[in-house]
Amino acid sequence: MSADTDLMPIPGPVDPVPVPRAAVPRADGKVELIGLGKDAMRAELEHAGLEPKQAKLRAKQIWHWIYNRGVTDFDAMSDIAKTQRPWLKERFVIARPEVVEAQVSNDGTRKWLLKTHDGHEFEMVFIPDADRGTLCVSSQVGCTLNCRFCHTGTMQLVRNLEPAEIVGQVMLARDALGEWPSQPEGRMLTNIVMMGMGEPLYNFDNVRDALKIVMDGDGLGLSKRRITLSTSGVVPMMARAGEEIGVNLAVSLHAVTKEIRDEIVPLNRKYGIDQLLEACAAYPGANNARRITFEYVMLKDKNDSDEDARELVRLIRKYKLPAKVNLIPFNPWGGAPYECSSEERIRSFSNIVFEAGISAPVRTPRGRDIDAACGQLKTAAERKRKSREAA
């Protein structure tokens, strides 16, 4: 069984903003150093009793060991006095999310079922390609959005992931790929997409703080141009995301009419298509070199007609959006209310958008055999839980 934690109260299906809840302290009472910014790390060391000058020096040393060397044990920090290491161990920890299960797909996609320190499960996925490797990172345990095509969206939201748990996913992937000490060239993990479980803009502060560490030149050192944040359209937070995080934006559009988007992305009832596209047009930093990606899952007889494709082109032109469209063949799961569009229908849709001068690649489904494909993150966690309950 998962830990017995009350679900966060959710005001309603139209505007499911989770009520903020304080971070869950570790059972051992120690302070987790991963996920703390440089100043916060120094402040924690000072709060624990180090003199300000020494706290500043130690924070700099520990930061380097954590983010450049991947070290999780204070004993491995050779430039910190042996006598001080037990003191650090008593008070602080450098942890990773616990790995419950790791799977590898036939196509090389890797999926990890992870557990938080208070016993909740979530997933992350690594997708290798010839010229890049993309880590799909989760921001919440569960999700509130109830998008009807998405299996993850059928889960209840348990809690937001903390900065340590978001950064920890990147650290864990680096561990698995053998990418320590950190180096700018020759890495398999080159890109990050905030497209795992959850809506990142409903966990804004934690996602922002985590990504600042990921982008820090002294930290994990990934360029903001190699990070994409995906939202279902939390309009009030989009400008802040552009200003305070500054990464690439992807928007789960999935339909071009109010009726259909209301059905498959219920958040549309709160922030409609026009409102969403206005926010896209105002997104800081969007230009032809950094286009906004519109994600569009292809659902048979629902959103895949030639008329839908032409309306999509009209909307992108109306708002003068620097855009590309990712067409995503629907990934089936048990009990899903939709089917995937035919290859011919997807090709026709793509051609109409492409002929209008807008890039419209069809995403190759990856990791379907281990339920790691887009919209499938939930299956393993649920299956594991049910098998344990049955035991």
N, C-alpha and C positions, 0 to 999 in steps of 0.2 A: 504493500500500500504506500501511496505517497504520504508525505508528512501531513498531519491533520492541521491544515492552516485554513482559516476562513477565507472564502473567496472575496475579492475586493468588490464592494457594492458598485453596481453599474446603473446609472440613472434610467436608461431605456434603450430600445433598439435603434432609435433614430440618431441620438447623439451620445454614443456609449463612452463618455469620457470617464476613465477610471479615477476613483478618489485616491489622491496621493497617500502613500503609506510609508512610514519611516523604514529605512533599511533594516533588515533582520540581522541582529548581532550574531556572531559566531558562538557556538556552544562553548568553545574553550576560552572565550573572552578576549582572544588576541585580535590585534588590528591587522587587517589585510592591506598590504602595501601596494599590490597591483591595483591599478585604477585610480590611485592618488596622483594628482598633479605634483610638480616639483615643489611648489610652495606648501602644499598640503602635507607632503611627505616630511619636509623639514619641520613643519609645525607639529606633526605627530611625534617626531623624535624629541623635539624640545619639550612637548607636553609630558613625555615619559621621563624627562629628567636630564637630558643632555643640555650642556651650555649652548647658547645660540650659535657661536662660531663652530663648535664641534658638530652640532646638529646640521648645519649647512654643509659642512665637509662630508659627513657621513651620508647625508641624503644624496649628494652628488655621486658618491662611490656606489651606494646601493642601487641607485637609478641605473648606472652603467651596467652593473652586474645583472640586473633584472632584464633590461631591455636590449642590451647589446650582446650579452653572453647567455641569456636564457636560464640563469642560475636560480634554483629554488631553495638552496640551503646556505645559510649564513656561513657555515664552515668552509664553503668553497670560495669565500670572498677573501682572497689572500692579502689584500692591502688593508684589511680591518684587523685590529689587534686581536689575538686569540682570546685574551681575557674579556674582550667586549662581546664576543660572539654569543656566549651563553645568555648574557643580559638581553641581547636582541631577540634570541630565540624564545625567551620567556614571554616577551611582550608582543612580538610581531610574527606574521606568517607571510610566505610568498607561495600562494596556492594556485592550482588550476581547477577548473570544474572536474568533478570525478567522471571518468569514462565508464559508462554502464556497458556499452557495446560499440564496437567499431566494425563497419561493413565496407566492402569494396565491390562496386558494380562491375559487370562485364566490360563496361566502357571506360573503366578507370576512375569513375566518380567515387569519392569516399564520403561516408556518412557516419557521424558519431552521435550516439544517444548519450547525453550528458546529464549529470545530476548536480544541483546546487548544494551548498553546505547545509541547507535546511530540508533537503530531501525531495525537491521537485525536479522533474525531468524536462529537458528541452533538447533540440537537435541543431546540428550545424552540418554543412555540406561543403566539400571541396571539389571543384570541377577543373580538371586539368585539360589544357588544350596545347596545340603545338607551340604557340607563341605566348601563352599566358596561363596563369593558374588563378582561379577565382574562388574565394572563400565566401560562402553565403552565411551570414551571421545573424543570429536571432537577437531580438531586443526585449522580448517578453516571454514568460511561461504561459502559453495559450494566446488567445487573441479575443478582442471584443467585437470585431467588425462584422462577423457573420456573413461574409461574402459567400454566396450560395455555391459557387463552383469550387471553392477552396476547402480542402479537408481540414487544414489547420484552423480555418475560421469557424469550424463547428465545435472547437474546444471552448471551454470557459476560461476566462483570464484568471490566473492564480495570483501572479504578481509581476511587477516590472523586474527585469534583470538589472543588477547593480553594475556600475562601471567596471568593477573587478571581473564580473562574469562576462561582460562584453569583450573587454580587452583579453580576458583569459581564453576566449575562443581562438583569438589570433595566436596567442602564445602556444596553445595546445597544438594548433596546426603546424606551427613552426617546429615544435618538438617532434611531431610525427614525420615531418618532411626532412628532418635533420638540418635545419637552417640556422643553427647557431655555430659560431658567433655571427651576429647579424652583418650582412654586407649588402651594398646597394645593387650590385650586379649579380646575374646568374641565379636569381631566386626562382623557385617554382611558384611560390605564393606572391603574385604580382598585383592582384586586384582584390578589393573587398566590395561586396554588395550587402547593404542592410536590407535583405530580402528574405530572411529566415522567418521564424515564428514571431508574430506580433506586428504592431504598427509603431515604427520608430518615433513618429511625432507625438505619440501618446506617452512616450518615455523620454521626452526631449532632453532634459537636463543630463540624465545618465548617458544617453547616446552621444550628446555633444561632448561631455567630459571624457568619455572613452575614446572618441575619434580624435580628440586633440592629442591624446597620448600616442595613438596610432600614427598621426601625421607629424608628430614632433621629430625634428631632425636628430635630436639626441635620444629619441624614444625608438619606436618601431620604424620610423622613417619612410612611410608610404606617402607619396604625393597625393594631394587632394584630388588631382585629376584621375587618380586610379581608384577612387572610392565613390560609390554611388549609393544614395539613400533613396529607397522606394517608399512612396506613401500612397494610400488609397484616396487621398485628397483632403487631408486635415488643413483646410484653407488658412485658418488663422495662424498656424505655425509655420507656413511655408516661407514667408519672408524672413522670419527669424532664423530658419534653417540656412537660408542663403547667406545671411549676414554673419551668423555666429559659428557656423560650421563650414560653409562654402564649398561643399562637395557637389558632385554631379547629382542631378535630380532625375528620378524616374517616377512616373505617375501611373498607377493602375487604373487605366481608363475603361477598357473592356466593353464599352457600349457608347453609342453616339446619340441615343434618344433618352429622354427623361424616363419614359415608361420602362425600358429595358434596364437601364442603369439602376433605377430605383429597386428593381427586382434583384439584380445580381450583386450590386454593391450598395447595400442599404444606406451607407453614409451619404449617398447622393441626395437622399431626402432632406438632409441638413445643408449640405454644400453642393448645389447643383452644378451641372456641366459648365455653364457659362461663368459662374463664379470661380470654378476650379481653373478654367482656361485663362481667365483674367489674372489669377494668381500666378499661373505659369508664365504669362507674358511679362509679369513684374518681377520674376525670380532673379535675384542679383547674380550677375555673372553669366547668365545664359546668352550665348551667341552662336554663330555658325560653327565655331571651333569647339564649343561646349554645348551641344544640343541637348534639349530635354528629350528623354526617352519615354514614349507612351507604350505601356504594356497592354497588349490586347489579346485575351485568351479566345481562341476560336471555338465557338459553341454552335453545333449543328442547328440550323433553322432558327437561331436566336439572335445572333449579332453578325452574321457572316455573309449577308447578301451584297450584291454589287451596289445597291442603293446605300447600304451602310458604309461601304468603302468610299463612295463619292461624298457622303456626308462628313466622313472623317477628314477628307481632303479639304472640304469647304470650311470646316471649323479651324483647321490648322492655318489655312490662308486668312480667314477672318481675323484671327488674333495675331497674325504675323509671327508665328512661333518658329524658332529655330528647332526643328523637331526631327526625330526619327521614330519609326514605329516598329516595335518588336512583336511580331505575330507568334503567339504561343499555342501550339496544338494542345488541346485540353488533355490533361493527364487524368485518366479515370481512377476512381476509388469506389469501394463498395457502398452502394446506396446513393451515389451521386445522381442528381436530378437531370444531368445533361449528358450529351454525347459529343465526341469530337467531330468537327467539320471534316468533310472529305478532302483528300489531297487536292483534287481539282478545284474545289471551292476555295481552299486556302490560296492556291496559286492564282486564281482569278482575282481575289481580293488584293493580294500582294501586287499584282500587275497594275491594277487601277491606281493604287497609291504610288507605286514606283513611277508610273508614266506621268504622274503629276509633279515629279521632281523630288519626291520625298522617299528617303531610304525606308524599305519595309522588308527586312530580312525575316525569314521564318526560323524561329529558334528550334534547333535540333533537340528533341527531348533527351535528357541525360539522366541516368540513374533510376530509370523506371523500375528496374528489377529489384531494387532495394528501397522503393518508395521514397527516393530522394529527389524526384523531379518537382518542378514548380507546382505549388499547391498541395503537395502530398505530405508535407512535414506534420506528422501527428501519428502516423500509422504505427511506427515502431514503438513509440512511447506507449501508445494505447495497448498494443499487443503484449508488450512486456508486463504492463500493469495487470492486464486481465489474466495472463498466465500465472502471475504470482498469486493473485487472489484465488484462482482455481486450485492452486497447490495446497 
